Amino acid sequence: MLKTLEETIAMIEEGKVLQIAADDALLQKLPKGQWIGGTTPYFISSEGGVFTKDRLFVNEVDYAEEVRIASYGKYNIFQIVEECYDNGLTMLIMPYGSDVAAKYAKEAPEVEELLMHPTVGWISGDDLEAPSIAPKTYDGTKAEGYSDRAVAMYIRLPEGRTAMINLVNIFTDDKKDPVIRFHENELSATECTVDGEEVVFAEYIQKNGLDPRMPLVADYNGSYINTSIRGTEGKAVGFYAPVFKNVEYRFAKPVTDYAGQLKDSIRAAGAHQPVFSCNCILNYLYADLNGQQIPPYTGPVTFGEIAYQLINQTLVYCEIVG
């Protein structure tokens, strides 16, 4: 929930285990303790969607038997699969645009051990209208912020309890639409094939009048994973998460009522007591979630979501069951 700086400091000094999202100016003022954090001024609170640089979103981890906190760079990020608890949950925050986030995004789908260890989290960011800093993460045990490191909180769960990670995704594809394939695992692409024909991707989008608010979707055995378009620079199209070679993509079916469809999908998900959730900044903007409640989901509005791998334009949540 949203807290003042004074309330948050009091919780840290009481020894509570916390996950915190806030503007960097507030995170810099927090004392050492059992917490991790990331920068964003956008949130979904119990009051509704809100933009604020005066309060912090504080999620208390009151279900843990034990926790450990660590930070990683791009060369050792996948140590998270070796250092997590056997019966646990890994909470991961990475800065948007950092080398460590890019490495994780490109390589996580090929790290089979990740699927055996529940891993959830988000990509930190900044004010879209007036960016002032590089997005940052914080290791609260040192009260240090990083623009180039991921922070992880390893949570050991009580015996008999399990972390279940789920997502809400409003996008699907039309199997009659052209199949798009890319040549490399990359965060931007100039050329690709469309139904086997080589094209310049930016020109293909413009020529066919495609809506860049609609992500590319890949069908993984009935589960759709989005890759959102960040923008075009020259002939290169940038993405918020990487595209992968040898994967079939299509543009998502157009969504005529973005907010309504998102809320319908949230109701259908049927979550009861999520211990964590985050929602993509693109959902926040395109569904106009400012001031709108989407119970039972509260949490940071993010610049990428982590449900084992990096995904986009998705609401991710975690429940503890058993």
Phi, psi and omega in degrees: 000164180284133182229156171284167177299317181296318179296320181293316178300319180297319179295319178297316182290339175281354179087014180288148177270123190226148167244126192233138174232134183188173171296148185299326181299329178280317181299326179297337185267359183277144179280171175297148179174191182269074181211157168233158183207168177208159184269134168188144174258008183248138184212156165250114181248178176295340177277344183122183178295139185211143170253122179206141173248010184253346181231163181244142172270120186242122178246114182275131177266088184256014182245008186269143170279328183196150175224153170226150181232138180210164175233156187217148171260186185293336184277343182229018184301327184277008168294346180301332180282344179265335189255000180280165176284149178299315175249085187205191179219133176255123175259126189232132174233134179228147180283137176298137176080002182276159178296324181292322178293321179295317180296315179299315182301317184285324192254341184304320181298343180263358180265095187298329182297335179302322184292345179267356183227109181307121183227123184220154179167205189201166178255125181282158182211207183209179178298120181293327184279330183216067181298135183234343182221164165287137177308145187226159170240162181226134168261106185292337179294338177246351186054043180243140177254151183224141171258357186225017181227145171273148172243142182232139170244117178267125184243119174271127184267154175300152179303135179089357179248147186222144176272128177244122181255130180224170178216158175244118184227119185274358189258141172224182178235172174250116185296349177275347181285159181299146178269128180252131178232143179248160189271337183217166171278102187217159176269359172208158181212140174259312182245154176202178172247143175238113187050040175087353181263131181289130180220161167274118192299317180299320179292324178297317180298313182294315182299324184263005176062036183281143183275112182291353173287339177275128181282165163285142178234144174239136182266107177260084180054046176092353176254121185269133177244128184268148167231112187271147180274124180277322181160179181240133175232108188066236178261001182265133176258124180264151182235156176280340173220159186287151165270156184237140177292154179067016174247137179274122177245150167223157172289141179298151173301140178302143178249117185274329179236082187301310183295317181294318180292323178296315180294322177297318180293324178295316178297321182291333181296325172070029177292147182254299183225071179296136177273349178202142168207153173215154185225139186293143177301331179289321173298317181301317182283309188286333177264002179050060184278356178301121181085355183258137177268144175225061184300147006265023188266122172226151180157186180290148168267128200236168183252028181150145182241147180245117170228083191071299177248172179280131179226172183227161170051044188219149168262126181246138177215161181228135175238150174256120185241164177109000000 
